[in-house]
Amino acid sequence: MFPVKQGTPEWILDTLAQLYAFVESLRAGILQSILLSRRL
């Protein structure tokens, strides 16, 4: 992680971006598993 002080807009934006990416990857994985299980 970058040595940025907590509470700064950059830190908040960075955290939000990481959370968003995490949720997106989770959702993609869940959708993929659902599609794969439907195919079987």
N, C-alpha and C positions, 0 to 999 in steps of 0.2 A: 504493500500500500504506500501511497505517497504521504510524505510528512506534512499533511495539511491540517491546520487546526480544526477541531470539531466545531460545528456551528456556522462555518462559513458557507456561502452559497455553493462554492465549488465542491465542498465535502458532501453537502446535501444532494447536489446533482449527481455526483459520482455514486453515492449510495443508491439513489433512485435508479440510475442506469444499471447498476449491478443487479438490483432486485428485479427490474424489468426483464433483463436478459435471463435471469434465473427462472422467472415465471414462464417466459416464452419457451425456454428449452424444456421445462417440465410439461407444459401444455402440449408441445410437439411430441414428446415421448409418450404421453398418455394417449393422444390421438392416434399415434402410430400403433401402439399396442392394441387399441380398440379395433382399428382397421384390420390388423393382422389376425386377431381372435375372431373377427367376423368372417374372414376369408376361410379359416380352417373349418 
